[in-house]
Amino acid sequence: MTTTNPDGAVGEAQDELEDHIHELDAMLAVWSHRDSHRGRTATWDRPHPRRAASLAIDEIDASIRTLHTMRAALIAQAREYDDETNRRVDLRLSTGGAS
């Protein structure tokens, strides 16, 4: 079941960004403890530090793409908000309702 974020595309991008940051944090934790992993074999729950570094880079790249998506969506939403505000002001002015 998928749910739609009430903030639309901006909120969905924010959710996606949080997922990327969570994964990035996990991979950086493995990388930061790389010296304690020397001589160990990677397992499903403990990736090799070099692999973790590559995955961290992938998450950084994905985060940047998501930020660009979020930026574009926020610009579009802000313009829609401004357009609606301008329509309401114009309507009020045209009906003599400015007070």
LOTIPA-914888 format. One line per field, with one value per atom (N, C-alpha, C, O): x, z, y; atom name; residue in three letters. Coordinates in Angstrom, 2 decimals, decimal comma, m for minus. Layout:
! LOTIPA-914888
u = X | ... $
w = Z | ... $
v = Y | ... $
atom = CA | ... $
type = ALA | ... $
! end
This chain:
! LOTIPA-914888
u = 0,84 | 0,00 | 0,89 | 1,76 | 0,66 | 1,43 | 0,55 | m0,66 | 1,18 | 0,45 | 1,06 | 2,27 | 0,24 | 0,71 | 0,95 | 0,13 | 2,09 | 2,42 | 1,48 | 1,26 | 0,92 | m0,02 | 0,62 | m0,09 | 1,93 | 2,62 | 2,96 | 3,75 | 2,38 | 2,57 | 3,99 | 4,65 | 4,44 | 5,75 | 6,88 | 7,88 | 6,74 | 7,79 | 7,88 | 8,98 | 6,76 | 6,75 | 7,26 | 7,98 | 6,87 | 7,35 | 8,86 | 9,54 | 9,38 | 10,84 | 11,51 | 12,59 | 10,87 | 11,43 | 11,49 | 12,49 | 10,43 | 10,43 | 11,55 | 12,26 | 11,71 | 12,75 | 14,14 | 15,03 | 14,31 | 15,59 | 15,92 | 17,06 | 14,92 | 15,14 | 15,58 | 16,43 | 15,02 | 15,45 | 16,91 | 17,68 | 17,28 | 18,68 | 19,63 | 20,68 | 19,26 | 20,11 | 20,25 | 21,33 | 19,18 | 19,23 | 20,22 | 21,06 | 20,13 | 21,05 | 22,48 | 23,42 | 22,64 | 23,97 | 24,59 | 25,76 | 23,81 | 24,30 | 24,79 | 25,85 | 24,04 | 24,44 | 25,74 | 26,61 | 25,87 | 27,08 | 28,29 | 29,40 | 28,08 | 29,19 | 29,64 | 30,81 | 28,71 | 29,08 | 30,01 | 30,99 | 29,70 | 30,57 | 31,93 | 32,97 | 31,91 | 33,16 | 34,01 | 35,23 | 33,39 | 34,15 | 34,79 | 35,72 | 34,28 | 34,87 | 35,64 | 35,79 | 36,14 | 36,78 | 37,99 | 38,24 | 38,76 | 39,94 | 39,58 | 40,34 | 38,42 | 38,00 | 37,46 | 37,22 | 37,28 | 36,76 | 37,87 | 37,60 | 39,09 | 40,19 | 40,26 | 40,21 | 40,36 | 40,48 | 39,16 | 39,14 | 38,07 | 36,75 | 36,12 | 36,45 | 35,23 | 34,46 | 33,14 | 32,49 | 32,76 | 31,47 | 30,34 | 30,42 | 29,29 | 28,09 | 26,91 | 27,05 | 25,74 | 24,54 | 24,28 | 23,77 | 24,62 | 24,34 | 25,57 | 25,48 | 26,71 | 27,93 | 28,69 | 29,57 | 28,35 | 29,01 | 30,49 | 30,90 | 31,25 | 32,67 | 32,80 | 32,02 | 33,76 | 33,88 | 34,03 | 33,48 | 34,75 | 34,91 | 33,57 | 33,25 | 32,81 | 31,47 | 30,58 | 29,79 | 30,70 | 29,92 | 30,26 | 29,37 | 31,54 | 31,93 | 31,27 | 30,77 | 31,25 | 30,60 | 29,10 | 28,53 | 28,49 | 27,05 | 26,77 | 25,75 | 27,66 | 27,50 | 27,56 | 26,77 | 28,48 | 28,59 | 27,31 | 26,82 | 26,79 | 25,52 | 24,39 | 23,58 | 24,34 | 23,29 | 23,46 | 22,47 | 24,70 | 24,94 | 24,43 | 23,74 | 24,77 | 24,31 | 22,78 | 22,18 | 22,16 | 20,70 | 20,09 | 19,05 | 20,74 | 20,25 | 20,29 | 19,36 | 21,36 | 21,47 | 20,37 | 19,75 | 20,14 | 19,05 | 17,71 | 16,89 | 17,49 | 16,24 | 16,10 | 15,01 | 17,20 | 17,15 | 16,77 | 16,02 | 17,28 | 16,90 | 15,41 | 14,73 | 14,92 | 13,49 | 12,67 | 11,66 | 13,11 | 12,41 | 12,40 | 11,39 | 13,53 | 13,64 | 12,65 | 11,93 | 12,62 | 11,71 | 10,25 | 9,45 | 9,92 | 8,54 | 8,18 | 7,06 | 9,10 | 8,84 | 8,65 | 7,79 | 9,46 | 9,30 | 7,92 | 7,23 | 7,51 | 6,20 | 5,08 | 4,12 | 5,19 | 4,16 | 4,11 | 3,03 | 5,27 | 5,31 | 4,67 | 3,95 | 4,92 | 4,30 | 2,79 | 2,04 | 2,33 | 0,89 | 0,27 | m0,82 | 0,94 | 0,46 | 0,36 | m0,64 | 1,41 | 1,40 | 0,28 | m0,41 | 0,11 | m0,95 | m2,32 | m3,16 | m2,56 | m3,85 | m4,05 | m5,14 | m3,01 | m3,09 | m3,42 | m4,27 | m2,76 | m3,02 | m4,45 | m5,08 | m4,97 | m6,35 | m7,33 | m8,29 | m7,08 | m7,98 | m7,92 | m8,96 | m6,73 | m6,60 | m7,30 | m8,03 | m7,08 | m7,74 | m9,26 | m9,96 | m9,77 | m11,21 | m11,74 | m12,77 | m11,04 | m11,47 | m11,45 | m12,37 | m10,42 | m10,33 | m11,40 | m11,96 | m11,70 | m12,69 | m14,12 | m14,99 | m14,35 | m15,69 | m15,80 | m16,81 | m14,77 | m14,80 | m14,68 | m15,09 | m14,13 | m14,05 | m12,74 | m12,44 | m11,97 | m10,70 | m10,97 | m11,60 | m10,52 | m10,70 | m9,54 | m9,50 $
w = 0,00 | 0,00 | 0,00 | 0,86 | m0,95 | m1,00 | m0,51 | m0,76 | 0,19 | 0,65 | 0,00 | m0,26 | m0,25 | m0,85 | 0,26 | 1,15 | 0,19 | 1,19 | 1,01 | m0,12 | 2,10 | 1,97 | 1,40 | 0,93 | 1,43 | 0,86 | m0,61 | m1,18 | m1,23 | m2,65 | m3,00 | m2,25 | m4,15 | m4,66 | m3,73 | m3,62 | m3,07 | m2,14 | m0,97 | m0,60 | m0,41 | 0,71 | 0,32 | 1,08 | m0,87 | m1,35 | m1,54 | m1,19 | m2,08 | m2,23 | m0,86 | m0,68 | 0,09 | 1,44 | 2,05 | 2,68 | 1,88 | 2,37 | 1,73 | 2,41 | 0,42 | m0,31 | 0,18 | 0,36 | 0,40 | 0,88 | 2,26 | 2,52 | 3,13 | 4,46 | 4,34 | 5,12 | 3,39 | 3,17 | 2,74 | 3,23 | 1,80 | 1,34 | 2,48 | 2,63 | 3,29 | 4,40 | 5,42 | 5,97 | 5,66 | 6,58 | 6,07 | 6,83 | 4,79 | 4,20 | 4,20 | 4,50 | 3,88 | 3,89 | 5,28 | 5,41 | 6,29 | 7,67 | 8,00 | 8,62 | 7,60 | 7,88 | 7,17 | 7,76 | 5,91 | 5,16 | 5,68 | 5,72 | 6,09 | 6,66 | 8,00 | 8,35 | 8,74 | 10,01 | 9,75 | 10,47 | 8,72 | 8,37 | 7,93 | 8,35 | 7,08 | 6,58 | 7,71 | 7,72 | 8,65 | 9,73 | 10,67 | 11,40 | 10,65 | 11,47 | 10,61 | 10,99 | 9,47 | 8,53 | 9,11 | 8,76 | 9,98 | 10,54 | 11,44 | 11,54 | 12,08 | 12,94 | 12,12 | 12,67 | 10,82 | 9,95 | 9,23 | 8,56 | 9,37 | 8,62 | 8,95 | 10,12 | 7,91 | 8,08 | 8,25 | 8,31 | 8,33 | 8,48 | 7,10 | 6,14 | 7,04 | 5,83 | 5,93 | 6,98 | 4,83 | 4,82 | 4,95 | 4,44 | 5,64 | 5,76 | 5,33 | 5,01 | 5,31 | 4,87 | 5,73 | 5,23 | 7,01 | 7,91 | 8,17 | 8,90 | 7,58 | 7,79 | 6,46 | 6,20 | 5,62 | 4,33 | 4,49 | 5,48 | 3,51 | 3,48 | 3,45 | 2,76 | 4,16 | 4,20 | 2,83 | 2,59 | 1,92 | 0,59 | m0,14 | m0,83 | 0,00 | m0,61 | 0,04 | m0,64 | 1,35 | 2,06 | 1,54 | 1,42 | 1,25 | 0,70 | m0,65 | m0,92 | m1,50 | m2,81 | m2,66 | m3,37 | m1,74 | m1,50 | m0,93 | m1,25 | m0,08 | 0,47 | m0,65 | m0,67 | m1,57 | m2,71 | m3,55 | m3,99 | m3,76 | m4,50 | m3,80 | m4,44 | m2,47 | m1,71 | m1,77 | m1,82 | m1,77 | m1,91 | m3,27 | m3,37 | m4,33 | m5,67 | m5,75 | m6,33 | m5,16 | m5,16 | m4,37 | m4,75 | m3,27 | m2,46 | m3,26 | m3,20 | m4,01 | m4,83 | m5,89 | m6,11 | m6,54 | m7,53 | m6,87 | m7,42 | m5,69 | m4,97 | m4,57 | m4,64 | m4,16 | m3,81 | m5,03 | m4,89 | m6,20 | m7,41 | m7,71 | m8,10 | m7,52 | m7,71 | m6,72 | m7,08 | m5,46 | m4,42 | m4,73 | m4,56 | m5,18 | m5,52 | m6,63 | m6,52 | m7,68 | m8,79 | m8,33 | m8,73 | m7,51 | m7,02 | m6,12 | m6,19 | m5,28 | m4,39 | m5,17 | m4,84 | m6,20 | m7,06 | m7,70 | m7,73 | m8,23 | m8,87 | m7,87 | m8,19 | m6,66 | m5,65 | m5,22 | m5,01 | m5,08 | m4,68 | m5,75 | m5,43 | m7,02 | m8,11 | m8,13 | m8,33 | m7,91 | m7,84 | m6,69 | m6,83 | m5,56 | m4,39 | m4,71 | m4,40 | m5,35 | m5,72 | m6,72 | m6,59 | m7,71 | m8,70 | m8,05 | m8,38 | m7,12 | m6,43 | m5,57 | m5,53 | m4,89 | m4,09 | m4,97 | m4,62 | m6,11 | m7,04 | m7,58 | m7,73 | m7,86 | m8,33 | m7,26 | m7,57 | m6,01 | m4,92 | m4,74 | m4,54 | m4,82 | m4,67 | m5,83 | m5,62 | m7,05 | m8,21 | m8,09 | m8,40 | m7,64 | m7,47 | m6,43 | m6,64 | m5,35 | m4,30 | m4,78 | m4,50 | m5,51 | m6,02 | m7,07 | m7,12 | m7,90 | m8,96 | m8,41 | m9,07 | m7,24 | m6,66 | m5,61 | m4,91 | m5,52 | m4,56 | m3,13 | m2,21 | m2,92 | m1,58 | m0,87 | 0,14 | m1,38 | m0,71 | 0,57 | 0,54 | 1,67 | 2,93 | 3,85 | 4,97 $
v = m1,18 | 0,00 | 1,24 | 1,39 | 2,12 | 3,36 | 4,50 | 4,54 | 5,40 | 6,58 | 7,80 | 7,84 | 8,77 | 10,01 | 11,01 | 11,19 | 11,66 | 12,67 | 13,86 | 14,29 | 14,39 | 15,51 | 16,77 | 17,66 | 16,86 | 18,01 | 17,82 | 18,58 | 16,80 | 16,59 | 16,19 | 15,47 | 16,67 | 16,28 | 16,70 | 15,99 | 17,84 | 18,28 | 17,30 | 16,89 | 16,94 | 16,00 | 14,62 | 13,97 | 14,17 | 12,87 | 12,89 | 11,93 | 13,99 | 14,12 | 14,17 | 13,61 | 14,82 | 14,88 | 13,48 | 13,12 | 12,71 | 11,33 | 10,52 | 9,77 | 10,69 | 9,97 | 10,40 | 9,56 | 11,69 | 12,20 | 11,62 | 11,24 | 11,54 | 10,95 | 9,50 | 9,05 | 8,76 | 7,37 | 7,32 | 6,49 | 8,20 | 8,23 | 8,57 | 7,95 | 9,54 | 9,96 | 8,83 | 8,62 | 8,10 | 6,96 | 5,91 | 5,42 | 5,58 | 4,61 | 5,14 | 4,40 | 6,41 | 7,02 | 6,93 | 6,59 | 7,23 | 7,16 | 5,75 | 5,59 | 4,75 | 3,36 | 3,00 | 2,36 | 3,40 | 3,07 | 3,84 | 3,31 | 5,08 | 5,85 | 5,28 | 5,36 | 4,70 | 4,06 | 2,88 | 2,68 | 2,09 | 0,97 | 1,50 | 1,00 | 2,52 | 3,08 | 3,65 | 3,48 | 4,33 | 4,97 | 3,94 | 4,27 | 2,72 | 1,65 | 0,65 | m0,51 | 1,11 | 0,21 | m0,51 | m1,66 | 0,15 | m0,51 | m1,68 | m2,64 | m1,62 | m2,73 | m3,90 | m4,98 | m3,70 | m4,76 | m5,52 | m6,51 | m5,07 | m5,71 | m7,20 | m7,61 | m7,98 | m9,42 | m10,15 | m11,38 | m9,42 | m10,05 | m10,25 | m9,56 | m11,18 | m11,42 | m10,67 | m10,66 | m10,05 | m9,33 | m10,34 | m11,46 | m9,94 | m10,76 | m9,92 | m8,74 | m10,54 | m9,80 | m8,59 | m7,59 | m8,63 | m7,51 | m6,64 | m5,65 | m7,00 | m6,22 | m6,13 | m6,95 | m5,16 | m5,07 | m4,72 | m4,12 | m5,09 | m4,74 | m3,22 | m2,55 | m2,66 | m1,20 | m0,55 | 0,53 | m1,18 | m0,58 | m0,56 | 0,42 | m1,61 | m1,65 | m0,60 | 0,06 | m0,44 | 0,58 | 1,97 | 2,82 | 2,22 | 3,52 | 3,76 | 4,86 | 2,74 | 2,88 | 3,12 | 3,94 | 2,40 | 2,60 | 3,99 | 4,60 | 4,48 | 5,83 | 6,87 | 7,81 | 6,69 | 7,61 | 7,56 | 8,59 | 6,36 | 6,22 | 6,96 | 7,62 | 6,86 | 7,55 | 9,06 | 9,80 | 9,54 | 10,98 | 11,45 | 12,46 | 10,70 | 11,06 | 11,05 | 11,95 | 10,03 | 9,95 | 11,10 | 11,64 | 11,48 | 12,61 | 13,90 | 14,70 | 14,10 | 15,31 | 15,34 | 16,38 | 14,20 | 14,15 | 14,45 | 15,18 | 13,90 | 14,13 | 15,59 | 16,15 | 16,21 | 17,64 | 18,48 | 19,45 | 18,13 | 18,87 | 18,68 | 19,63 | 17,47 | 17,20 | 18,01 | 18,61 | 18,02 | 18,76 | 20,25 | 20,93 | 20,76 | 22,19 | 22,55 | 23,55 | 21,75 | 22,03 | 21,98 | 22,82 | 21,00 | 20,88 | 22,05 | 22,57 | 22,47 | 23,60 | 24,89 | 25,70 | 25,09 | 26,27 | 26,26 | 27,28 | 25,11 | 24,99 | 25,26 | 25,97 | 24,70 | 24,92 | 26,38 | 26,93 | 27,01 | 28,42 | 29,30 | 30,24 | 28,98 | 29,75 | 29,56 | 30,52 | 28,32 | 28,08 | 28,86 | 29,43 | 28,89 | 29,62 | 31,11 | 31,76 | 31,65 | 33,07 | 33,36 | 34,37 | 32,49 | 32,69 | 32,70 | 33,54 | 31,78 | 31,73 | 32,97 | 33,53 | 33,41 | 34,63 | 35,82 | 36,64 | 35,93 | 37,03 | 36,98 | 38,02 | 35,78 | 35,65 | 36,15 | 36,86 | 35,78 | 36,21 | 37,73 | 38,37 | 38,29 | 39,75 | 40,44 | 41,41 | 39,96 | 40,56 | 40,48 | 41,45 | 39,35 | 39,19 | 40,18 | 40,81 | 40,30 | 41,23 | 42,67 | 43,44 | 43,01 | 44,38 | 44,65 | 45,75 | 43,65 | 43,86 | 43,94 | 44,51 | 43,40 | 43,46 | 44,56 | 44,67 | 45,38 | 46,48 | 46,02 | 46,73 | 44,83 | 44,27 | 44,56 | 43,92 | 45,48 | 45,79 | 46,55 | 47,61 | 46,02 | 46,73 | 46,45 | 46,95 $
atom = N | CA | C | O | N | CA | C | O | N | CA | C | O | N | CA | C | O | N | CA | C | O | N | CA | C | O | N | CA | C | O | N | CA | C | O | N | CA | C | O | N | CA | C | O | N | CA | C | O | N | CA | C | O | N | CA | C | O | N | CA | C | O | N | CA | C | O | N | CA | C | O | N | CA | C | O | N | CA | C | O | N | CA | C | O | N | CA | C | O | N | CA | C | O | N | CA | C | O | N | CA | C | O | N | CA | C | O | N | CA | C | O | N | CA | C | O | N | CA | C | O | N | CA | C | O | N | CA | C | O | N | CA | C | O | N | CA | C | O | N | CA | C | O | N | CA | C | O | N | CA | C | O | N | CA | C | O | N | CA | C | O | N | CA | C | O | N | CA | C | O | N | CA | C | O | N | CA | C | O | N | CA | C | O | N | CA | C | O | N | CA | C | O | N | CA | C | O | N | CA | C | O | N | CA | C | O | N | CA | C | O | N | CA | C | O | N | CA | C | O | N | CA | C | O | N | CA | C | O | N | CA | C | O | N | CA | C | O | N | CA | C | O | N | CA | C | O | N | CA | C | O | N | CA | C | O | N | CA | C | O | N | CA | C | O | N | CA | C | O | N | CA | C | O | N | CA | C | O | N | CA | C | O | N | CA | C | O | N | CA | C | O | N | CA | C | O | N | CA | C | O | N | CA | C | O | N | CA | C | O | N | CA | C | O | N | CA | C | O | N | CA | C | O | N | CA | C | O | N | CA | C | O | N | CA | C | O | N | CA | C | O | N | CA | C | O | N | CA | C | O | N | CA | C | O | N | CA | C | O | N | CA | C | O | N | CA | C | O | N | CA | C | O | N | CA | C | O | N | CA | C | O | N | CA | C | O | N | CA | C | O | N | CA | C | O | N | CA | C | O | N | CA | C | O | N | CA | C | O | N | CA | C | O | N | CA | C | O | N | CA | C | O | N | CA | C | O | N | CA | C | O | N | CA | C | O | N | CA | C | O | N | CA | C | O $
type = MET | MET | MET | MET | THR | THR | THR | THR | THR | THR | THR | THR | THR | THR | THR | THR | ASN | ASN | ASN | ASN | PRO | PRO | PRO | PRO | ASP | ASP | ASP | ASP | GLY | GLY | GLY | GLY | ALA | ALA | ALA | ALA | VAL | VAL | VAL | VAL | GLY | GLY | GLY | GLY | GLU | GLU | GLU | GLU | ALA | ALA | ALA | ALA | GLN | GLN | GLN | GLN | ASP | ASP | ASP | ASP | GLU | GLU | GLU | GLU | LEU | LEU | LEU | LEU | GLU | GLU | GLU | GLU | ASP | ASP | ASP | ASP | HIS | HIS | HIS | HIS | ILE | ILE | ILE | ILE | HIS | HIS | HIS | HIS | GLU | GLU | GLU | GLU | LEU | LEU | LEU | LEU | ASP | ASP | ASP | ASP | ALA | ALA | ALA | ALA | MET | MET | MET | MET | LEU | LEU | LEU | LEU | ALA | ALA | ALA | ALA | VAL | VAL | VAL | VAL | TRP | TRP | TRP | TRP | SER | SER | SER | SER | HIS | HIS | HIS | HIS | ARG | ARG | ARG | ARG | ASP | ASP | ASP | ASP | SER | SER | SER | SER | HIS | HIS | HIS | HIS | ARG | ARG | ARG | ARG | GLY | GLY | GLY | GLY | ARG | ARG | ARG | ARG | THR | THR | THR | THR | ALA | ALA | ALA | ALA | THR | THR | THR | THR | TRP | TRP | TRP | TRP | ASP | ASP | ASP | ASP | ARG | ARG | ARG | ARG | PRO | PRO | PRO | PRO | HIS | HIS | HIS | HIS | PRO | PRO | PRO | PRO | ARG | ARG | ARG | ARG | ARG | ARG | ARG | ARG | ALA | ALA | ALA | ALA | ALA | ALA | ALA | ALA | SER | SER | SER | SER | LEU | LEU | LEU | LEU | ALA | ALA | ALA | ALA | ILE | ILE | ILE | ILE | ASP | ASP | ASP | ASP | GLU | GLU | GLU | GLU | ILE | ILE | ILE | ILE | ASP | ASP | ASP | ASP | ALA | ALA | ALA | ALA | SER | SER | SER | SER | ILE | ILE | ILE | ILE | ARG | ARG | ARG | ARG | THR | THR | THR | THR | LEU | LEU | LEU | LEU | HIS | HIS | HIS | HIS | THR | THR | THR | THR | MET | MET | MET | MET | ARG | ARG | ARG | ARG | ALA | ALA | ALA | ALA | ALA | ALA | ALA | ALA | LEU | LEU | LEU | LEU | ILE | ILE | ILE | ILE | ALA | ALA | ALA | ALA | GLN | GLN | GLN | GLN | ALA | ALA | ALA | ALA | ARG | ARG | ARG | ARG | GLU | GLU | GLU | GLU | TYR | TYR | TYR | TYR | ASP | ASP | ASP | ASP | ASP | ASP | ASP | ASP | GLU | GLU | GLU | GLU | THR | THR | THR | THR | ASN | ASN | ASN | ASN | ARG | ARG | ARG | ARG | ARG | ARG | ARG | ARG | VAL | VAL | VAL | VAL | ASP | ASP | ASP | ASP | LEU | LEU | LEU | LEU | ARG | ARG | ARG | ARG | LEU | LEU | LEU | LEU | SER | SER | SER | SER | THR | THR | THR | THR | GLY | GLY | GLY | GLY | GLY | GLY | GLY | GLY | ALA | ALA | ALA | ALA | SER | SER | SER | SER $
! end
